[in-house]
Amino acid sequence: MAEEIVVGRGDPVYLAHAYLTKVPVPAIVPFIEAYCPPGGVVVDPFAGSGMTGVAARITGRRARLSDISVLGRHIGSNYINMVEAGEFTRAAQAVIKRAKDAVGKIYEVPCSGCGGTGQLAKTVWSVLVRCAGCEKPVNYYHSLEAAKWLKPKMVCPHCAAHISSRLERVGEQPVVDYVNCACSPRQREQPAVAAPSVDVDGLDFPRVEITPDREMYRASALGKSGYTTVASFYSPRNLRTLVALYDEIRGLEDHALSQKLLFAFTATLTRASKRYQWSHKRPLNAANQNYYIAPVFYEWNVFELFERKTTAVLKADDWIRAQAFMRNVDADTVPVEYVTESAAELSLPDASVDYVFTDPPFGSNLFYADMALFQEGWLDGFTDVSKEAVIDRSTGTKRTADRYETLLTESLKQCRRILKPGGRISMVFGNSSGKIWAVVQRAVAAAGLRIEPEKIVILNKGQRSVKGLASGFEHVATLDLVLTMVPQDDAEASFKQPTAAEVAAATRELAGAPGPASPSHLYLELLRRALREGWSVADLNLQTVTVTLLDDGWSIDPKTGLLVEPE
């Protein structure tokens, strides 16, 4: 294996459906081809969106995927639910037509160019905030526009007090419409008209509450904002349209086509919500990792979003088939199974699989079950949060670091149990905290496994943290390690504690090595060296690297995020 694998996140499979922390298929394929024999069995017990299954199918290996996530099973199962393109397209067009008939002229708006009727592509909405000076409602967008898009210069039009997004929100207003009309070859931007009054009380939509015990409820201060149901994140117009599409999809007799269209539908949900952020320069896309609604957001035409996703779904199928064809594999015939079960309780026989590739949750980085509520409300159940392998950020909860370590240890023990003699386990992991890396280090040893030092690979998916760009030095690790392990009966959980001088010396040596690097890259190199040397990683935080570099006069190129040597 290479020391570092660099992959993009722009292939059709990756783009077809969003899911928190996906490993791109091209990053998984080399591991399967290296460690699983042709025709062998690959297992992923933290399967998430099923990328391991797609990689296995492409390479002609059988796969068995599992996860506690209802959303993950839905996504992963439909990536491998290969459909005939013509049948799918006809079914999609019929569904859209019947749904449009059901909702009527819900997206029709007057065109300011010709005075006729156009179709709304999207509307920009602004929150109204209560001015701290005169307490009058202020349209955030108009205040920002008057300040020539410079937030520090935003003022109240009534009393000139400073306006910011932290003020109390007291309402929402449409401000700009983007309209498609026969009178113009380009989309027309015009002042928004009032949104139609749509009664949603009698609709059969998911009435899912986001309760105070959810980590993301607390993190997003939903009690203050009032967005405490999934439905509250949608405009009445879009909620009505989603219900119409959903009803038509579920009414299809062909199960495979219905499920594949439901896959396109759930892929549409986040963008169709108020979480799709506006920016003066370009759309910032939807927030997948939190419940945040920006002070200026988009309301997109759901039919346009859904139609785009049906096209994206077919592109993903075509890409899978093409990648498999290049390897002389018929992608439609390779068996891949996805079941719902905990990684700590695998229902597989001893010594029955050739290789395990998996990507468990990274401690308290993300809360998958909380974010899946938006899609799972439309599916056939909800993820059991009591089984989720995460560490709560709140104190006094049951999902502690000790519990996480126990779950990870038991999961790795299960992987070891089902592995055939000579098999390997590869695990993707990333975190900026040495304490969490120490949990991994102890769990591996307690499971009777040994990390193969020469096979530790840096996985670079090309992501950059917003915090890193803003501050010059990243505070969140943006690269991952792939640890490949083999069984070892006499594994011991004893590790050498490095001195501060040893850590600083290793950091300086790695910083001076040839080739461009970011703070995250250097941190992963330091972790890799520590794991190879048998050091305890408990005190090796990303901050350990950044403090040493700052002390030595290193800086960051703000455009590339790469380290710049001191002059």
C-alpha positions in Angstrom: 0.0 0.0 0.0 1.1 3.6 -0.6 2.1 5.7 2.4 -0.7 8.1 1.5 -3.9 7.7 -0.6 -5.2 11.0 -2.1 -8.8 10.8 -3.5 -11.4 13.3 -4.5 -15.0 13.4 -3.5 -16.4 14.1 -6.9 -17.2 10.7 -8.3 -20.9 10.0 -9.2 -21.4 7.6 -6.3 -20.1 10.0 -3.8 -22.3 12.8 -5.1 -25.5 10.8 -5.5 -26.6 10.9 -1.8 -25.2 12.8 1.1 -24.2 11.0 4.3 -22.0 12.1 7.2 -18.3 11.0 6.7 -18.3 8.9 3.6 -15.1 7.2 2.5 -14.9 7.6 -1.3 -15.1 4.3 -3.2 -11.7 4.9 -4.9 -10.1 5.0 -1.5 -11.5 1.6 -0.5 -10.8 -0.3 -3.7 -7.0 -0.5 -3.3 -7.4 -2.1 0.2 -9.9 -4.7 -1.0 -7.7 -5.6 -4.0 -4.6 -5.8 -1.7 -6.1 -7.7 1.2 -9.1 -9.7 -0.1 -8.7 -12.6 -2.6 -10.8 -12.4 -5.8 -14.2 -13.8 -5.1 -13.6 -13.5 -1.3 -15.9 -11.9 1.3 -15.6 -8.4 2.6 -17.4 -7.3 5.8 -18.0 -3.7 7.0 -19.7 -3.7 10.5 -19.9 0.2 10.5 -21.2 0.3 7.0 -22.9 3.7 7.0 -23.8 4.6 3.5 -22.4 1.4 2.1 -19.3 2.6 0.2 -17.5 -0.6 1.1 -20.3 -2.6 -0.6 -19.9 -0.5 -3.8 -16.1 -1.0 -3.7 -16.6 -4.8 -3.2 -19.0 -5.0 -6.1 -16.7 -3.1 -8.4 -13.8 -5.5 -7.6 -15.9 -8.7 -7.8 -15.8 -9.5 -4.1 -18.9 -10.5 -2.1 -19.8 -8.1 0.7 -21.8 -8.2 3.9 -22.6 -4.8 5.3 -24.2 -4.0 8.6 -25.0 -0.9 10.8 -27.5 0.2 13.3 -28.4 3.2 11.1 -31.8 2.9 9.4 -30.7 5.7 7.0 -27.4 4.0 6.3 -29.1 0.8 5.4 -31.5 2.7 3.1 -28.7 4.4 1.3 -26.3 1.5 1.2 -29.0 -0.9 -0.1 -30.0 1.4 -2.9 -26.5 2.1 -4.1 -26.4 -1.6 -5.0 -30.1 -1.7 -6.1 -29.1 -1.4 -9.8 -32.0 -0.5 -12.1 -32.6 -0.4 -15.8 -32.2 3.3 -16.8 -35.1 3.5 -19.2 -37.6 2.0 -16.8 -36.3 4.2 -13.9 -36.5 7.4 -16.0 -40.1 6.6 -17.1 -41.1 5.9 -13.5 -39.5 9.1 -12.3 -41.2 11.2 -15.0 -44.6 9.6 -14.2 -44.2 10.3 -10.4 -43.2 13.9 -11.0 -46.2 14.5 -13.3 -48.7 13.0 -10.9 -47.2 14.9 -8.0 -47.4 18.2 -9.9 -51.0 17.5 -10.7 -51.6 17.0 -7.0 -50.1 20.3 -5.8 -51.3 22.4 -8.7 -49.7 25.8 -9.4 -47.7 25.9 -6.2 -44.5 27.2 -7.9 -46.1 29.6 -10.4 -45.1 33.2 -9.9 -45.6 36.4 -12.1 -42.6 37.2 -14.3 -41.4 40.8 -13.9 -40.0 40.7 -17.4 -43.0 40.0 -19.5 -45.9 40.1 -17.0 -46.8 36.5 -17.7 -46.4 33.5 -15.5 -43.0 31.8 -14.8 -41.9 28.8 -12.7 -40.1 29.5 -9.4 -36.6 28.0 -9.4 -35.7 29.2 -5.9 -36.5 31.9 -3.4 -34.0 33.6 -1.1 -35.5 34.1 2.4 -34.3 36.3 5.2 -34.9 36.1 8.9 -36.2 39.1 10.7 -34.2 40.0 13.8 -35.3 42.2 16.7 -33.1 45.3 16.9 -31.4 45.7 20.3 -31.8 49.4 20.1 -35.4 50.2 19.1 -36.7 46.6 19.3 -38.2 46.8 15.8 -38.0 43.9 13.4 -35.2 44.2 10.9 -34.9 42.3 7.6 -31.4 40.8 7.9 -30.8 40.5 4.1 -31.8 44.1 3.4 -29.6 45.3 6.2 -26.7 43.3 4.8 -27.4 44.6 1.3 -27.5 48.2 2.5 -24.1 47.6 4.1 -22.8 46.5 0.7 -22.5 42.9 2.0 -20.1 43.8 4.8 -21.5 42.3 8.1 -19.6 44.7 10.5 -21.3 47.7 8.9 -24.9 46.3 9.2 -27.2 48.8 11.0 -30.9 49.1 11.9 -32.7 51.3 9.3 -34.8 52.8 12.2 -32.2 53.7 14.8 -28.8 52.8 13.3 -28.0 50.3 16.1 -25.7 47.4 15.0 -27.4 44.4 13.5 -26.0 40.8 13.7 -27.2 37.3 13.3 -27.0 36.8 17.1 -30.1 38.9 17.7 -33.4 37.3 18.4 -35.2 36.0 15.4 -38.8 37.1 15.1 -39.9 36.0 11.7 -38.9 35.2 8.0 -39.5 37.0 4.8 -38.9 36.1 1.1 -36.6 38.7 -0.5 -35.5 37.5 -4.0 -37.2 35.1 -6.5 -35.3 33.3 -9.3 -37.8 32.6 -12.1 -37.7 30.5 -15.2 -39.9 32.0 -18.0 -40.2 31.5 -21.7 -39.5 35.2 -22.2 -35.8 34.8 -21.2 -33.2 32.2 -21.9 -31.7 32.9 -18.5 -33.1 32.6 -15.0 -34.6 35.9 -14.0 -33.8 37.5 -10.6 -36.6 39.7 -9.3 -38.0 40.9 -6.0 -39.9 38.1 -4.2 -43.6 37.8 -4.2 -45.5 36.6 -1.2 -45.3 32.8 -0.8 -48.7 31.1 -1.3 -50.7 30.1 1.7 -50.5 26.3 2.0 -52.4 24.4 4.6 -50.2 21.5 5.9 -52.3 20.6 8.9 -54.1 17.8 7.2 -51.1 16.4 5.4 -49.6 13.0 6.2 -46.0 14.1 6.7 -43.5 12.8 9.4 -44.4 14.5 12.6 -41.0 13.9 14.2 -40.0 15.9 17.2 -36.4 16.7 17.9 -36.3 16.2 21.7 -34.1 17.9 24.3 -32.2 14.7 25.0 -30.7 14.8 21.5 -27.1 16.1 21.4 -27.8 18.2 18.4 -30.9 19.8 20.1 -28.5 21.2 22.7 -25.7 22.1 20.2 -28.1 23.9 17.9 -30.1 25.6 20.7 -33.3 24.5 19.2 -35.3 25.4 22.3 -34.4 29.0 21.7 -35.0 29.0 17.9 -38.3 27.0 18.1 -37.3 24.6 15.3 -38.1 21.5 17.4 -39.7 19.3 14.7 -38.4 18.1 11.4 -41.3 19.7 9.6 -40.4 23.1 10.9 -37.3 23.0 8.8 -39.4 23.2 5.6 -41.5 25.9 4.1 -45.2 24.9 3.8 -44.9 25.0 0.0 -42.0 22.5 0.0 -43.5 20.3 2.6 -46.7 20.0 0.6 -44.6 19.1 -2.5 -42.5 16.5 -0.6 -45.6 14.8 0.6 -47.0 14.6 -2.9 -43.8 13.1 -4.3 -43.5 10.6 -1.4 -47.1 9.4 -1.9 -46.5 8.8 -5.6 -43.2 7.0 -5.0 -44.7 4.7 -2.3 -47.6 3.9 -4.6 -45.4 2.2 -7.3 -45.9 -1.5 -7.6 -42.3 -2.2 -8.7 -40.5 -2.5 -5.4 -37.0 -1.9 -6.8 -38.0 1.2 -8.7 -39.9 2.5 -5.8 -36.9 2.1 -3.4 -34.5 3.7 -5.9 -36.8 6.7 -6.3 -37.1 6.9 -2.5 -33.3 7.0 -2.5 -33.4 10.0 -4.8 -36.2 11.5 -2.6 -34.2 11.2 0.6 -31.2 12.7 -1.2 -33.3 15.7 -1.9 -34.5 16.4 1.6 -31.7 18.4 3.1 -31.4 20.7 0.1 -35.2 21.2 0.1 -35.0 22.4 3.7 -34.2 25.8 5.2 -30.7 24.5 5.9 -29.5 25.4 2.4 -27.4 28.4 3.1 -27.3 31.6 0.9 -24.2 33.6 0.3 -23.7 36.8 -1.7 -21.1 35.1 -3.9 -22.6 31.6 -4.3 -24.8 29.0 -2.5 -23.0 27.4 0.4 -25.0 24.1 0.1 -27.0 22.5 2.9 -25.7 21.9 6.4 -25.5 18.1 6.8 -23.7 18.0 10.1 -26.0 20.2 12.2 -29.4 21.8 12.4 -28.2 25.3 11.6 -30.5 27.6 9.6 -28.5 30.6 8.3 -30.0 34.1 8.6 -30.4 34.1 4.8 -31.4 30.8 3.2 -32.8 29.2 0.1 -36.2 27.6 -0.6 -35.6 25.5 -3.8 -38.2 24.2 -6.1 -38.5 20.6 -4.9 -39.4 19.2 -8.3 -36.2 20.6 -9.8 -34.1 19.2 -6.9 -35.7 15.7 -7.2 -35.3 15.6 -11.0 -31.6 16.4 -10.7 -31.2 13.6 -8.1 -32.9 11.1 -10.3 -30.3 11.9 -13.0 -27.5 11.7 -10.4 -28.8 8.2 -9.3 -28.5 6.9 -12.9 -25.0 8.4 -13.2 -23.9 6.5 -10.1 -25.3 3.2 -11.5 -23.5 3.8 -14.8 -20.2 4.6 -12.9 -20.4 1.4 -10.9 -21.0 -0.7 -13.9 -18.2 1.0 -15.8 -15.7 0.6 -13.0 -16.6 -3.1 -12.7 -16.4 -3.6 -16.5 -12.8 -2.4 -16.5 -12.1 -5.2 -14.1 -14.1 -7.8 -16.1 -16.8 -7.9 -13.4 -20.5 -7.9 -14.0 -21.6 -5.4 -11.3 -25.3 -6.5 -11.4 -24.5 -10.0 -10.3 -22.0 -9.6 -7.4 -23.8 -10.4 -4.1 -23.9 -7.6 -1.6 -26.1 -7.8 1.6 -26.9 -5.1 4.0 -28.5 -5.9 7.5 -29.3 -3.9 10.6 -27.3 -4.9 13.6 -24.7 -3.7 16.1 -21.0 -4.1 15.2 -20.6 -5.5 18.7 -23.0 -8.3 18.0 -22.3 -9.7 14.5 -24.5 -12.6 13.4 -21.7 -14.2 11.4 -20.0 -17.6 11.9 -16.4 -17.8 13.3 -13.6 -17.6 10.6 -16.1 -16.9 7.8 -14.8 -13.8 6.1 -11.6 -12.9 4.3 -11.3 -9.2 5.0 -12.9 -6.4 7.1 -12.8 -2.8 6.0 -14.7 -0.4 8.3 -15.1 3.3 9.3 -16.5 3.7 12.8 -17.8 6.9 14.3 -14.9 9.1 15.5 -15.8 9.7 19.1 -17.9 12.9 19.6 -17.2 14.4 16.2 -20.6 13.7 14.7 -24.0 12.4 15.9 -25.4 10.3 13.0 -28.7 9.3 14.5 -29.6 12.9 15.3 -29.0 14.1 11.8 -30.7 11.1 10.2 -34.0 12.1 11.7 -34.7 14.3 8.6 -34.6 11.2 6.4 -35.7 8.4 8.7 -39.0 10.1 9.4 -39.9 9.1 5.8 -38.5 5.6 6.1 -39.5 2.5 8.1 -37.9 3.2 11.5 -35.4 5.1 13.5 -31.8 4.4 14.5 -31.5 3.1 18.1 -29.4 5.8 19.7 -28.7 3.6 22.7 -26.5 1.5 20.5 -24.7 4.3 18.8 -20.9 4.3 19.1 -20.4 8.0 20.0 -19.3 10.1 23.0 -21.8 12.7 24.1 -20.5 16.2 24.5 -22.9 16.9 27.4 -22.0 15.8 30.9 -24.1 13.4 32.9 -25.2 11.3 29.9 -24.9 7.5 29.4 -22.9 7.7 26.2 -19.5 8.2 27.9 -15.9 7.7 26.7 -15.7 4.5 28.7 -18.8 3.1 27.0 -17.4 4.1 23.6 -14.2 2.3 24.3 -16.1 -0.8 25.3 -18.2 -0.7 22.2 -15.2 -0.3 19.9 -13.3 -3.1 21.7 -16.2 -5.5 21.4 -16.7 -4.6 17.8 -13.0 -5.3 17.0 -13.3 -8.5 18.9 -16.2 -9.5 16.7 -14.2 -8.6 13.6 -11.3 -10.8 14.9 -13.7 -13.7 15.6 -15.2 -13.7 12.1 -11.9 -13.4 10.3 -10.4 -16.3 8.5 -6.8 -17.3 9.3 -4.5 -14.9 7.4 -7.2 -12.3 7.1 -6.8 -8.6 7.9 -8.9 -5.8 9.4 -8.5 -2.2 8.1 -10.1 0.6 10.1 -10.4 4.3 9.1 -10.1 6.7 12.0 -9.6 10.5 12.5 -9.6 12.8 15.4 -7.7 15.8 16.8 -7.6 14.5 20.3 -4.9 12.2 21.6 -7.3 10.9 24.3 -9.6 9.5 21.6 -6.6 8.0 19.7 -5.6 6.4 22.9 -9.0 4.8 23.1 -8.4 3.3 19.7 -4.9 2.1 20.7 -6.3 0.4 23.8 -9.3 -1.1 22.0 -7.1 -2.7 19.3 -4.9 -4.3 21.9 -7.8 -5.4 24.1 -9.4 -7.1 21.1 -6.3 -9.2 20.5 -5.1 -7.3 17.4 -1.9 -5.7 16.4 -1.5 -2.7 14.0 0.9 -3.5 11.2 3.3 -0.5 11.4 4.3 -0.6 7.8 0.7 -0.6 6.6 -0.5 2.6 8.3 -1.9 4.8 5.5 -2.9 8.5 5.5 -6.2 9.0 3.8 -6.4 12.4 2.2 -9.9 13.3 0.9 -9.0 16.8 0.1 -11.2 18.5 2.8 -10.3 21.7 4.6 -11.8 22.9 7.8 -13.4 26.3 7.8 -11.8 27.0 11.2 -8.4 26.3 9.7 -8.9 28.7 6.9 -10.1 31.5 9.2 -7.4 31.1 11.9 -4.4 30.0 9.8 -4.0 26.8 11.9 -6.6 24.1 11.9 -8.2 23.1 15.2 -10.0 20.0 13.6 -8.0 17.2 12.0 -9.0 17.1 8.3 -7.1 13.8 7.4 -7.6 10.3 8.5 -5.4 7.2 9.2 -6.2 3.8 7.9 -4.9 1.2 10.4 -4.5 -2.4 9.1 -4.5 -5.0 11.8 -3.9 -8.7 12.2 -4.8 -11.0 15.2 -2.2 -11.4 17.9 -2.8 -13.6 20.9 -0.3 -11.9 23.2 -1.2 -8.3 22.5 -0.4 -6.0 25.4 -1.9 -2.6 26.2 1.3 -1.1 27.4 2.8 1.8 25.6 5.9 3.9 26.1 5.2 7.5 27.2 7.2 9.9 25.1 8.7 13.0 26.6 7.7 16.4 25.5 11.2 16.8 24.0 10.8 13.6 21.9 7.4 14.8 20.6 8.8 18.3 19.7 11.9 16.7 18.0 9.7 14.4 16.0 7.4 17.2 15.0 10.3 19.4 13.8 11.8 16.5 11.9 8.5 15.8 10.1 8.0 19.5 9.4 11.3 19.7 7.7 10.7 16.7 5.5 10.4 17.3 1.7 7.0 17.9 0.2 4.0 20.2 1.1 2.1 19.6 4.3 -0.7 21.0 6.4 -0.9 21.0 10.2 -3.3 18.1 9.9 -0.9 16.2 7.6 1.9 16.7 10.1 -0.3 15.6 13.0 -1.2 12.3 11.2 2.5 11.8 10.4 3.3 12.2 14.1 0.5 9.8 15.1 1.8 7.3 12.5 5.3 7.5 13.9 4.0 7.1 17.5 2.0 4.0 16.6 5.0 2.5 14.8 7.3 3.3 17.8 4.8 1.9 20.3 4.3 5.3 22.0 1.2 6.2 24.0 -0.7 8.7 21.9 -2.9 10.0 24.8 -1.1 13.3 24.9 -0.6 13.8 21.1 -3.2 16.3 20.2 -3.4 18.4 17.0 -2.6 21.4 19.3 0.7 19.6 20.2 1.8 20.0 16.6 0.5 23.6 16.1 2.1 24.9 19.3 5.5 23.6 18.3 5.2 25.0 14.7 4.0 28.4 16.0 6.9 28.6 18.4 9.3 27.9 15.6 7.8 30.7 13.4 5.9 28.5 10.9 2.9 30.1 9.2 0.1 29.0 6.9 -0.5 30.0 3.3 -4.2 31.2 3.5 -4.9 30.1 -0.1 -3.6 26.5 0.1 -3.7 25.8 3.9 -0.1 24.5 3.6 2.8 25.2 6.0 5.3 27.9 5.1 8.8 27.7 6.6 10.0 30.6 8.8 12.3 33.0 6.9 
